[in-house]
Amino acid sequence: TTIYNLFLKGGNITNTAGYNLAVGEFALVNNTAGSSNVALGYTSLYNSTGISSSNTAIGNGSGRSITTGSGNVFVGDSSGFDASQKIDAENSIAIGFQTYTTANNQVVLGNSNITETLLRGNVGIGTTTPRWLLQLATSTAPQLTLSDPTAGVSHWSFRNAGGNLYLATSSPSTFATNTTPMLTFNTSGGVGIRTASPLSSSALNIAVNADSSTSANGILMLGTT
């Protein structure tokens, strides 16, 4: 079987998988069985061994901490070269000087010294067709949460569900969102405080008891009934 590798001052000539590219001294030097790796730069993917495949590392020392991970991308001097880098990461991306990833399927842009991130055009999270500068889309969870990093402090979550807007607290430990929102705006103009279902489209409904039902009992209504 023909093995296709291209090594310029790097790589491991005993590699049996092929389709690897290594340019730079000690680049991909320990990989003996992985395929489709690209290592450009001194010691890039240096510790990549075994069947570590389909990694791309560009820059001196890039991806050096990876051992058995696959499908990763590291761009920048020393990207993916840190004691905190997940050594068996899968499908992670780190872009920038001394960036690294700590989990599978993670993207990191810039190191901790970055103070501004500038993006052009509309940004979509959970959607491929953003229509505003920032559009957050999901039908299964809150779209935006505000957090105080202090231990034990609840999060505040916003959710658009069925066109209704809910504001509720979320657990600091389980991250589950309270099923009784603090504030509700429905599509008919109704506003509810501590109720998910305002009883009137033109009234402010306040649940006197947070555990009460959404029937007329336990609901204080201000405005037109």
C-alpha positions in Angstrom: 0.0 0.0 0.0 1.3 3.4 -0.9 1.7 5.8 2.0 1.5 9.5 1.2 3.2 11.8 3.7 5.1 15.0 3.2 7.6 15.9 5.9 10.0 18.8 5.8 12.3 18.7 8.9 9.4 17.1 10.8 7.1 14.1 10.9 7.8 10.5 11.6 9.0 8.4 8.7 7.5 5.3 10.3 4.0 6.6 10.0 1.8 3.9 8.5 -1.4 5.8 7.9 -0.4 8.6 5.5 -1.9 11.8 4.2 0.0 13.9 6.8 1.9 17.1 6.2 4.6 18.3 8.6 6.7 21.4 8.1 9.1 22.5 10.8 11.6 20.8 13.1 10.0 18.2 15.4 6.5 18.9 13.9 4.3 15.8 14.2 7.4 13.8 15.1 5.8 11.3 17.4 2.7 10.4 15.3 3.1 6.9 13.9 -0.5 5.9 13.0 -2.6 9.0 12.6 -3.7 10.3 9.2 -4.7 13.6 7.6 -2.8 15.8 10.1 -1.3 19.2 9.2 1.5 20.5 11.4 3.1 23.8 10.3 5.7 25.2 12.7 8.4 24.1 15.2 7.2 21.3 17.5 3.6 21.7 16.2 1.6 18.6 17.2 4.8 17.3 18.8 3.0 15.0 21.3 0.4 13.7 18.9 0.7 10.0 18.9 -1.2 6.8 18.2 -4.2 7.3 15.9 -4.5 11.0 16.5 -5.9 12.2 13.1 -7.4 15.1 11.2 -5.8 17.8 13.4 -4.5 21.1 11.9 -1.9 23.1 13.8 -0.4 26.3 12.4 2.3 28.1 14.4 5.3 27.2 16.5 4.3 24.9 19.3 0.7 24.8 18.1 -1.3 21.8 19.2 1.8 20.5 21.1 -0.2 19.4 24.2 -2.6 17.2 22.1 -1.8 13.4 22.4 -4.7 11.3 21.1 -7.3 13.9 20.1 -8.7 14.3 16.6 -10.4 16.8 14.4 -8.9 19.9 16.2 -7.7 23.2 14.8 -5.0 25.3 16.5 -3.9 28.6 14.9 -1.3 30.8 16.5 2.0 30.6 18.3 1.6 28.1 21.2 -2.1 27.7 20.6 -3.1 24.3 22.2 0.1 24.3 24.2 -0.8 24.7 27.8 -1.1 22.6 31.0 -4.9 23.2 30.9 -5.2 22.0 27.3 -7.4 18.9 27.0 -4.9 16.4 25.7 -7.5 14.1 24.1 -9.8 16.9 22.8 -12.1 16.2 19.9 -13.4 18.7 17.4 -12.1 21.8 19.3 -10.8 25.1 17.9 -8.4 27.5 19.4 -7.4 30.6 17.5 -4.8 33.1 18.8 -1.6 33.3 20.7 -1.5 30.9 23.7 -5.1 29.9 23.4 -6.2 26.4 24.4 -9.4 24.3 24.7 -10.6 22.5 27.8 -13.5 20.5 26.3 -14.6 18.6 23.2 -16.6 20.6 20.6 -15.3 23.9 22.0 -14.2 27.1 20.2 -11.9 29.6 21.8 -11.1 33.0 20.2 -8.2 34.9 21.8 -6.4 34.5 25.1 -7.3 36.0 28.5 -5.5 39.2 27.7 -7.9 40.1 25.0 -10.0 43.1 26.0 -12.2 43.7 22.9 -13.8 41.3 20.3 -15.1 43.0 17.2 -17.5 41.2 15.0 -19.0 42.6 11.7 -22.5 42.0 10.4 -25.3 40.1 12.1 -24.4 37.4 14.6 -26.6 34.3 15.0 -26.5 31.8 17.9 -28.7 28.8 17.2 -29.8 30.2 13.8 -28.2 30.2 10.4 -30.2 33.3 9.3 -29.7 36.1 11.8 -31.8 39.2 11.0 -30.5 41.5 13.8 -27.0 42.4 15.1 -27.4 39.6 17.6 -30.1 36.9 17.4 -30.4 34.0 19.9 -32.6 31.1 18.9 -33.7 28.0 20.6 -37.1 26.4 21.4 -35.9 24.3 24.3 -34.3 26.6 26.8 -33.9 30.3 27.8 -32.2 32.3 25.1 -30.3 34.7 27.5 -29.2 34.4 31.1 -27.5 37.0 33.3 -25.2 35.6 36.1 -23.4 36.8 39.1 -20.3 34.5 39.6 -20.7 34.5 43.3 -21.3 31.0 44.6 -24.9 30.1 45.4 -26.5 33.1 43.6 -29.4 32.4 41.3 -29.2 33.3 37.6 -31.8 35.4 35.8 -33.1 34.0 32.5 -35.0 35.4 29.6 -37.0 33.2 27.3 -39.2 33.7 24.2 -41.6 30.7 24.1 -44.5 30.8 21.7 -44.1 34.5 21.3 -44.5 35.1 25.0 -41.6 36.7 27.0 -40.7 35.2 30.3 -38.2 36.4 33.0 -37.4 33.8 35.7 -34.7 32.7 38.0 -32.5 29.6 37.4 -30.9 27.4 40.0 -27.2 28.1 40.7 -26.5 24.4 41.1 -28.8 22.5 38.6 -29.3 25.5 36.2 -33.0 24.5 36.0 -35.3 27.5 35.4 -38.2 28.1 37.7 -41.5 27.1 36.1 -43.2 30.2 37.7 -41.7 33.2 36.1 -41.2 36.5 37.9 -42.5 38.4 34.9 -44.5 37.5 31.8 -45.5 39.5 28.7 -47.9 37.7 26.3 -48.6 38.4 22.7 -52.0 40.0 23.5 -50.4 42.7 25.7 -51.1 41.0 29.0 -48.5 41.3 31.8 -48.1 38.8 34.6 -46.1 39.0 37.8 -45.3 35.6 39.3 -47.7 33.9 36.9 -47.0 32.4 33.5 -50.5 33.0 32.2 -52.0 36.4 32.6 -55.8 36.1 32.7 -56.5 39.2 30.6 -55.0 40.6 27.5 -55.4 44.2 28.8 -54.6 43.8 32.5 -51.7 43.5 35.0 -52.1 40.1 36.8 -50.2 39.6 40.1 -50.2 36.2 41.7 -50.8 36.9 45.4 -49.3 33.5 46.3 -46.5 32.1 44.2 -47.9 28.6 44.6 -51.5 29.5 43.5 -53.0 28.4 40.2 -53.7 30.7 37.4 -57.4 30.8 38.1 -59.1 33.9 39.4 -58.4 32.7 43.0 -55.0 34.0 44.1 -54.6 36.5 41.2 -54.9 40.2 41.7 -56.0 41.9 38.5 -55.4 45.5 37.7 -57.1 46.9 34.6 -59.8 45.7 32.3 -61.1 42.2 32.9 
